[in-house]
Amino acid sequence: KVCAFAYTAAMVHNYGTVLVCPQNLAVSGANQVLHNIVAGNFYRGNIVLVCPAGGPFAPKFQELGVSVRIGRLEDVLLAIRDVRFAICNTIMTAHVVNLLSARGIPCAWVLHEWWTKEMIPEELGKRNDKNLTAQTVSEA
């Protein structure tokens, strides 16, 4: 019989890279949630944060040993071939969830928003993000 702690410890030390994918690197509660997950030592291997633009929260992740890559996820996936899992943050990363899924990379999607189907187009419109539509969110 294997105890839960032994199983968890084995999972923490496995090989490969884990991606952390926030929508931005602003100082925000959403990014603090990701920081807390990483700081909790959920994975002691290679962790790479991928974000389309830099921001003031990047050094907080770097202090934890996270490699911060600014740019397109597609480019990072070409360079890092051993991605085993990803954590996406906020509804604004729905397109990232879809891309990872299409590549067969499992991910956890941390949602902070509680938007009804009717609210999604309105809220996305306020943010003027061309990567997202109600359809993108629905697919994710």
C-alpha positions as CSV (number, residue, x, y, z in Angstrom):
1,K,0.0,0.0,0.0
2,V,1.4,3.4,-1.0
3,C,0.7,6.3,1.2
4,A,-0.5,9.6,-0.4
5,F,2.5,11.5,0.8
6,A,5.0,9.1,-0.9
7,Y,3.0,9.4,-4.1
8,T,3.0,13.2,-3.9
9,A,6.7,13.3,-3.2
10,A,7.4,11.1,-6.3
11,M,5.3,13.4,-8.4
12,V,7.1,16.5,-7.2
13,H,10.5,15.2,-8.3
14,N,9.7,13.9,-11.8
15,Y,11.5,15.0,-14.9
16,G,10.4,17.6,-17.5
17,T,9.4,21.2,-17.6
18,V,6.3,22.8,-16.2
19,L,5.0,26.0,-17.9
20,V,3.3,28.8,-16.0
21,C,1.3,30.9,-18.4
22,P,-0.2,34.2,-17.0
23,Q,-1.9,36.8,-19.2
24,N,0.5,39.5,-18.1
25,L,3.1,40.2,-15.4
26,A,1.3,43.1,-13.7
27,V,1.2,43.3,-9.9
28,S,-2.1,41.6,-9.3
29,G,-4.0,39.1,-7.2
30,A,-4.1,36.7,-10.1
31,N,-0.3,36.7,-10.4
32,Q,0.0,36.3,-6.7
33,V,-2.0,33.1,-6.9
34,L,0.5,31.7,-9.4
35,H,3.4,32.9,-7.3
36,N,1.9,31.1,-4.3
37,I,1.5,27.9,-6.3
38,V,5.1,28.0,-7.4
39,A,6.4,29.0,-3.9
40,G,4.5,26.0,-2.4
41,N,7.1,23.7,-4.2
42,F,4.4,21.8,-6.1
43,Y,7.2,20.9,-8.6
44,R,10.9,20.9,-8.0
45,G,12.1,20.6,-11.5
46,N,12.4,23.1,-14.3
47,I,9.6,25.8,-14.3
48,V,9.3,28.2,-17.1
49,L,7.0,31.2,-17.1
50,V,5.8,32.3,-20.6
51,C,4.2,35.7,-21.0
52,P,3.6,37.9,-24.1
53,A,5.0,41.0,-22.4
54,G,7.2,41.7,-19.4
55,G,6.1,43.4,-16.2
56,P,6.9,44.2,-12.6
57,F,5.9,40.8,-11.3
58,A,8.6,38.9,-13.3
59,P,11.4,39.3,-10.6
60,K,9.1,37.7,-8.0
61,F,9.0,34.5,-10.0
62,Q,12.7,34.7,-10.8
63,E,13.5,34.9,-7.1
64,L,11.9,31.4,-6.9
65,G,14.1,30.1,-9.6
66,V,11.5,30.3,-12.4
67,S,12.9,31.0,-15.8
68,V,10.9,33.9,-17.3
69,R,10.4,33.9,-21.1
70,I,8.8,36.9,-22.8
71,G,7.3,36.1,-26.2
72,R,5.1,33.7,-28.0
73,L,4.2,30.4,-26.5
74,E,4.7,28.7,-29.8
75,D,8.3,29.8,-29.9
76,V,8.9,28.5,-26.4
77,L,7.4,25.2,-27.2
78,L,9.8,24.8,-30.1
79,A,12.7,25.5,-27.8
80,I,11.6,23.5,-24.8
81,R,10.7,20.0,-25.9
82,D,10.1,18.3,-22.5
83,V,7.0,20.2,-21.3
84,R,4.9,17.8,-19.2
85,F,2.3,20.2,-17.7
86,A,1.2,23.8,-17.7
87,I,-0.8,26.1,-15.4
88,C,-2.7,28.9,-17.1
89,N,-4.1,31.8,-15.2
90,T,-7.3,33.8,-15.8
91,I,-10.0,33.5,-18.4
92,M,-7.8,35.7,-20.7
93,T,-5.5,32.6,-21.3
94,A,-8.3,30.6,-23.0
95,H,-6.4,30.6,-26.3
96,V,-3.3,29.3,-24.5
97,V,-5.4,26.4,-23.0
98,N,-6.6,25.6,-26.5
99,L,-3.1,25.6,-27.9
100,L,-1.7,23.4,-25.2
101,S,-4.6,21.0,-25.6
102,A,-4.0,20.8,-29.3
103,R,-0.3,19.9,-28.6
104,G,-1.3,17.2,-26.1
105,I,0.0,19.1,-23.1
106,P,-2.2,18.8,-20.0
107,C,-2.9,21.9,-18.1
108,A,-4.7,23.3,-15.1
109,W,-6.6,26.5,-15.8
110,V,-7.0,28.8,-12.7
111,L,-10.1,30.9,-13.3
112,H,-10.7,33.9,-11.2
113,E,-13.7,35.3,-13.2
114,W,-17.2,34.2,-12.8
115,W,-18.8,35.3,-16.0
116,T,-22.0,33.9,-17.4
117,K,-22.2,33.1,-21.2
118,E,-24.0,36.4,-21.7
119,M,-21.3,38.3,-19.9
120,I,-18.3,36.8,-21.7
121,P,-18.6,38.8,-25.0
122,E,-19.2,42.0,-23.0
123,E,-16.2,41.5,-20.7
124,L,-13.9,40.4,-23.4
125,G,-14.9,43.5,-25.5
126,K,-13.9,45.7,-22.6
127,R,-10.4,44.2,-22.6
128,N,-10.0,44.5,-26.4
129,D,-7.9,41.3,-26.6
130,K,-7.9,39.9,-30.2
131,N,-6.9,36.4,-29.0
132,L,-10.2,35.9,-27.3
133,T,-13.8,35.4,-28.3
134,A,-16.7,33.8,-26.6
135,Q,-16.0,30.8,-28.9
136,T,-12.4,30.6,-27.7
137,V,-13.5,30.6,-24.1
138,S,-16.2,28.0,-24.8
139,E,-13.7,25.7,-26.5
140,A,-11.2,26.0,-23.6
